[in-house]
Amino acid sequence: MTRRRPSHAVSADDLLSTLGRLTAQAREGAELQQARVELAVALQRKMLPAALPAVPGLRVAARYVPARDGLDIGGDWYDGFPLSDGTLGYSIGDVQGHDVDAAAFMGQIRIGLRAVANTATDPGEVLRRANDLLLSMDSALFATCSFVCFDPVAWELRTARAGHVAAVWATDDGRYGFAEDEGGLPLGIQPGESYPVTRHRLTRAGAYVLLTDGVIEGPTFPLDQGLDQVARLVREGADAEPGELAAEVLKVAELTGHSDDAAVLVLRHDAAPPP
């Protein structure tokens, strides 16, 4: 039996042409993705504050890094600004998602928090109003957040959490722990959610460190293990400058696999002055 050659045999030129076309499409797709990543990175960094407020006896620093692979970007933020009652407000949070939309939504949350904090300085009330504001925007995204007020007269922190990871604290006499204060649901999920406020009197010098879960959690790195690593660093560096401590804490993200962007906010405080 004689085998007939197919009438449409694929030539080497056809294969090379097809391969070239597929390669061009793949390159175009990669360049488009890279452009989206660069846009998200630029948007994220432009929205983060250039400086954070402080007073004598309180030094503040923050650090942010995108994910190691450069694709998960845009959701984490930190901020700080003076409030109308003379206290200082600080926030840190994480928007669901890692893209340009998440970066834009993060900017809206930061603006929303600043807006409501002009009329409500209680941290729980700030989060409650911000939650209602985000729900009114009818967005499919939500965000975890911690909001902290530093009172330079009472020398205390008033804190509220919206589904966010616990802060880590340490004093220069070696004590440390996790501020697992009672909190509420993340912002943008349920109308009418309330956010309890916890007071922390700063009787000893030390550090209060807020962070996002990108610092302490990864594909094969449990959150509890990451928190323990951060607690050790904060305990050992409770008397360090806030910028140095923030940089050291951010290194924990390298242990997790760094699959998410990460942010750290350090409040380095002196002991409460005598009455």
Stockholm file with secondary structure:
# STOCKHOLM 1.0

chainA/1-275         MTRRRPSHAVSADDLLSTLGRLTAQAREGAELQQARVELAVALQRKMLPAALPAVPGLRVAARYVPARDGLDIGGDWYDGFPLSDGTLGYSIGDVQGHDVDAAAFMGQIRIGLRAVANTATDPGEVLRRANDLLLSMDSALFATCSFVCFDPVAWELRTARAGHVAAVWATDDGRYGFAEDEGGLPLGIQPGESYPVTRHRLTRAGAYVLLTDGVIEGPTFPLDQGLDQVARLVREGADAEPGELAAEVLKVAELTGHSDDAAVLVLRHDAAPPP
#=GR chainA/1-275 SS CCCCCCTTCCCHHHHHHHHHHHHHHHHHHHHHHHHHHHHHHHHHHHHSCSCCCCBTTEEEEEEEECCTTSCSCSCEEEEEEECTTSCEEEEEEEESSSSHHHHHHHHHHHHHHHHHHTTCCSHHHHHHHHHHHHHHTTCSCCEEEEEEEEETTTTEEEEEEEBCCCEEEEETTSCEEEECCCCBCCBTSSTTCCCCCEEEECCSCEEEEEECHHHHCBTTBCHHHHHHHHHHHHHHTTTSCHHHHHHHHHTHHHHHTCCSCEEEEEEEECCCCCC
#=GC SS_cons         CCCCCCTTCCCHHHHHHHHHHHHHHHHHHHHHHHHHHHHHHHHHHHHSCSCCCCBTTEEEEEEEECCTTSCSCSCEEEEEEECTTSCEEEEEEEESSSSHHHHHHHHHHHHHHHHHHTTCCSHHHHHHHHHHHHHHTTCSCCEEEEEEEEETTTTEEEEEEEBCCCEEEEETTSCEEEECCCCBCCBTSSTTCCCCCEEEECCSCEEEEEECHHHHCBTTBCHHHHHHHHHHHHHHTTTSCHHHHHHHHHTHHHHHTCCSCEEEEEEEECCCCCC
//
